[in-house]
Amino acid sequence: MKKTLLAAGVAAAMMATTPVMAKTLVYCSEGSPEGFDPSLYTAGTTFDASSKPIYNRIVQFTPGTTEVEPALAESWEVSDDGKAVTFHLRDDVEFQTTDYFTPSRGLTADDVIWTFERQMDENNPFYKLANGSFEYFNAMSMGELIDSIEKVDDHTVTFHLTRPEAPFVANLAMDFASIHSKEYEEQLIEQDQLEMANQRPIGTGPFQFVNYREDAAIRYQANPDYFRGKQPIDNLVFAITSDAQVRYQKLRAGECHVMPYPNPSDVDAMKQNDEIQVLEEPGLNVAYLAYNTQQAPFDQPEVRKALNMAINKEAIIDAVFQGAGEVAKNPIPPTMWSYNDAIENDPYDPEQAQQMLEDAGVEDLQMDLWAMPVQRPYMPNARRTAELMQSDLAKVGVDANIVTYEWGEYLERSKAEDRNGAVILGWTGDNGDPDNFMGVLLGCDGVGGANRAQWCYEPFDELIQKAKTLDDQAERTKLYEQAQEIFKEQAPWDTIAHSTVFMPLRQDVTGYKVDPLGGHSFEGVDIQE
């Protein structure tokens, strides 16, 4: 959707216009959001700017963990057959008041029902506007899973499911399930301004949107009516700074308080700086190279295997991750339950790789190699990674042409089922469940969306679909372990790495917690004077 640029200055100008005593925290974000409606997107950069500050969900992850706790719902219960989940909503939640919307009521069950209807009801105006393109919702088969949503009373809502779904409650803590104001969006429908929901958002979260200068800065202010109380900081500014070295310079100079995704080579120097603290966690993530398995010759597993064996992943860990990571062999990280450590990784063997390509009748292969334009927690430098891959592939007679696009365009174009070649991407877990990796990224429902390999393989899909219906984690683990074996045999990806996540902050920043799911939230964060 086209963004409307709202008048705003860059971060310094914003800070200069705030009251003298106001606390302003500047976050040097690595990229621009695609929009401010989290139901439409999957990128962490977009969620950091939309769902994290502006919205809440029915449930949430306890900060710093993958454990689910109450949020807009105070409690919930699941029926004995697992097919009905009832949530009891708080009665003290207000939607944000801005210069473009004044709510007449607080949160009710109507808003919860509206949030999901707009993603599943073909007659809903927002469904029509998006042409049904709700990538997370669709990739997780939510439309098939949710049979109906019942308003029991103003503050009680029941989801009736077509089948038991073990990760369902955790899924509702994910960004795509952020609760929208039905009243605000009905106002937009009346005004024939539906696109403004993606440009001037309204939520219940700790911060409310003020304005956005595209590719420069986003400004928020503390929500005075937030149900957990006003935030310690008065103003939050995202200073969009794509270059990691520039972010580091700004952090050292005190021009920003928090920066994500430092260059691994800078981390030691950061740790030696008395004015900077560096938080560190193993990442719940994976970086991968996704082949388009619907396009020849990448439709042949033996060709994909050969390319995997041509690429030296250890060299990528050394040169790109600076040792702050490990070579990946599975599509889920080793810190996640059901990880199959018995899997053997593809060896680096260019001679055998070249022979396998010849045996498959592949000669003089030319392919596009897509390199992300931004840093992510799972990939410090995709361009450098692509260059190393390009060199390795040349040794086995493959001519790889590196291509890239602006981040939003990269994400959108890479979904295309006729996309040429292979795309570097990655994932940080959203809910601590293996389905969030194997189902969303590799399931048949994700083809044309989050499944960038365009890979629909029924033996794999049957296992992961069955695993979602079971309550017993041990039984689910067996199925996911089998699915990982099939994944390795079929090789829709070249699994690259699992990274360590570093989070540099100024020493005066307190209350910040590293999110194992990769997001950046400033709820409860303060600046000590």
C-alpha positions, 0 to 999 in steps of 0.5 A: 500500500502506498504510504502518505508522508506525514510532516516530521523532522529528523530525530534531532529536530524532533527532540528539539521540539519536545518539552525541556523536561520530557524524556526522549529515547532514540532508537537507531532502527536498521530499516524502514517499516513497510507500513503500520498494519502488522496483519499485512507483513512478516518483517521484524523491522515492520513489527518493531515500528508497528505492533510492538509500540502501538498495539497489544494482543490478547496474550503476550510473551513474558518479556525476555522469554517465550512463555505466554502470559495475559495481555488484553485477556486476563485469563483463558480456558481451553475446552476438553476437546481442544476445539474451543478457546475462551478469553476473558478480556480486561474491562479497563483498556482504552484505544488511543486518542489522537488528532485523527481519532477519538474513541467513544468506548474501550476495548470489547469483544467486537474489536477482537472479532473484527481483527480476525474477520478482516483477515478471513472474511472475503466480504470485509472491506479490509480483506478486499483492500489487501486482496486477502494477502495476510501472509502470516494468517494464511501461512498458518492456515488460520482461516481453515482453523478458525470455524467461528468467533463467538461474542459471549458478552462484551468482554468474553470471546470464544474461538471455535476451532475446526480441530485442536491446535497445540500452538493456537494460544501462543500464535495469538501472541504474535504480531499479526494478531495485534488487536485493531479498533473496529470503531476507528476502521469503520470510521475509515470505511465511512470516509472511504480512507481504508488505506489510512489504517496502514498509515495512521494506526490506532491501537491500545499499546504503550506508545501512540503514533505521531508521524513518519518521515519515510526512510528518515524517522518515526515519532511516537509519544507515550500513551497517557491512557495505557492500561498498564500506566504511562511509560517512563519515557515521554517520546520514542523516536526511531531514527532510521539508520541502515548502515551499522557503522553509522548506527555505532557512531551515533550510539557512541556520540549519544545521538541514539540510546539503542541500536540493533544488529552491530557489525560483529567486528565492532562488538569487542570495542563496544564492550570496552566502551564504558558508556555502552552496555552490550546485551547478548543472547543465543538467537532463536533464528536461522539464516537460509538460502531458499531455492525456487523449487518450482523452477528448473533445475531447482525442482530437482533435489539432487541439484539443490543438494549439489549446490548446498555442497558447493557452498562453504558455510564455515567460511561464511561463519568466519567472514560474515558472522565473525564467529558469532554463530554456528553453521545450521543443519536444520530449519530450526535452531538447536535451542528449540525443542524437537531439534534433531541433532542426529541429522548429518549436515551436507559436507562442503565438497565442491568436487562431488557437487560438480559431479552431481550437477553433471549427473543431473544434466546441469551445465553452464547454469546461470542463476540469480542470487538474492541478497538482502539490503538490510542487516537482520539478527540472523544475517549481519551482511547478506551482500558479503554472504552472497559474494562468498557464495558466488565465488564458491558456485563459480568453482562448480561452473555455476554463474550466480548473478547477485541481485537486491532491492529495497527491503520492502520490495525485496520481501514482496518480489521474493514471494513470486512463484516464478522468481529466478534462482535462490534468495537469502533470507532468515527467520527469528521465531515468533512463538517458541514453537517448531511449527512457526519455522516448519509450518510457516516457512516450509508448509504448503500453505505458505507457498507464494508467501512466507515459503520462499522455496515455493516448496510443497512436499506432501510427506513433509506437510502431512507430518507438520499438520498432524503435529499441530493437532497433538497436545503431547510434546513428546509425540509432537517431537517425534513428528518434527524430528521426522520432518527434519529428516525429510527436509534434509533429504529434499534440501529446499534450502541451504541452511546457513547459520544460527547467530548470536544476538548482540544488543548495544545500549547506552549505559543510562538505558534501563529496563530493556530486555533482549527478546528471544523472538527477535523483536525490539520493545520499549515498554518499561524502558527508562533513561536514568538521569 
